[in-house]
Amino acid sequence: MRGRPLLLAMALAPTLCFSPVATAEPATEVSAATPVLTAATRDAALKAIKARLSRAYINPDRVPAILARLDTSKARYQTDDPARFAALITEDMQAVAKDTHLYVRFAPEWYRAATARPDPAAIAASNAFDAQHARNFNHGLVETRLLPGNIRYLKIVGFFWNEAETARAYDDAMRFLKGGRAIIIDLRSNQGGDTNALDYLRSHFFAPGTLMTTLVTPGSADVQVLAQPNLPSGRLTGIPLYVLINHRSRSAAEAFAYTIGQFKLGELVGQRTEGAAHFSDDTAVPPFFRFSVPLGYTQDPISKRDWEGTGVAPTIEVPAPEALETAYDLALARLLPLTPDGVEKDFLVWARDGLAAQRTGQVPTPAERAALAGQYGAAKIELRGSALWLVRPDREPRQLKPLGAGGLFEAEDDDTFRVRIGHDGLYLLRPGSPLTLDYPR
């Protein structure tokens, strides 16, 4: 099973590296249609979980303590609710192992699919479902934005992979980013997913064939992950890069941030990540459970370690809600000294001044907004509800949003048009334009 498990990994607790492999553990058979545990099925499930742990867990030295915790907590598991049973076991295992890729989930649909006899029609239907799910989220690439100053922003909520389509979606996103003077990739609260997508993304920041990481599975040969040789959109090397992270960034999202940080390819802006670096497979445990057991770890070619349990530290630490503004400000500060006078520099200055105004956090009170309304020569400022509008002859009215103190506003529909409302009148501002009084009061 290599389609549905990846989808469910996104929704539940993503595996970092491999397509999960479902293998059924021997246990008492019951009807998968009955979502109730009995004493017999509960004991059999716990026995299968312990057996799988003993055989496969990446840290065998921790297994005795985990098994002891499960044994001493057995009285806690006396419930007929399978979701609660799974949650309690997960809580106990993670309390000992400190490993968030080690978990049990109540997943009857996944269990039935994982243990069913191979059926070409069912496999085709599962693959079609996964493909549509990836399309619904545009393969995790949910937002692109062109910020003033030609800073390109991409938000990735998760790493999906549909063999026929995902690479093309990334190609389009990478072409967009490639046209920018700096790049911001937002991985805040990205819970991870499929490493095919992860490896395709990070290959864009390396020369072909570069060793990006090594996957280590005890008892098996190491797998070296190299930057892909052929990328239709080309490489993104040499462009200032900022990666946004927070406490909820985990697994494959952490892998991207860790790689960028270790190779010093860009700045990591935000908060330390969760610390889930292991990769795992998924085992079907009767009567309706999905058991994720970490099998290996990643080894960075520079530090020879990973971020399991420690997380990925930002190079620029700020509260998560401020990460985008901070990265944008850093990009502008880096580009401004390198940009000759002209239109490009005008837009960089425009963006910098807008950020500075926003950073004050000062906006007009309702009473102050009302006081700004009135006639300004042939133009006027109207208060409509709580918002101010600029009304000019032979022009469409424009809603204004406050940028900061001093009567500075920006058009709601155009971030290259601002209005400063002064006691003497209205100043209409564009990037690079001189400050002139356009409508005296």
Disulfide bonds with the S-S distance in Angstrom:
none
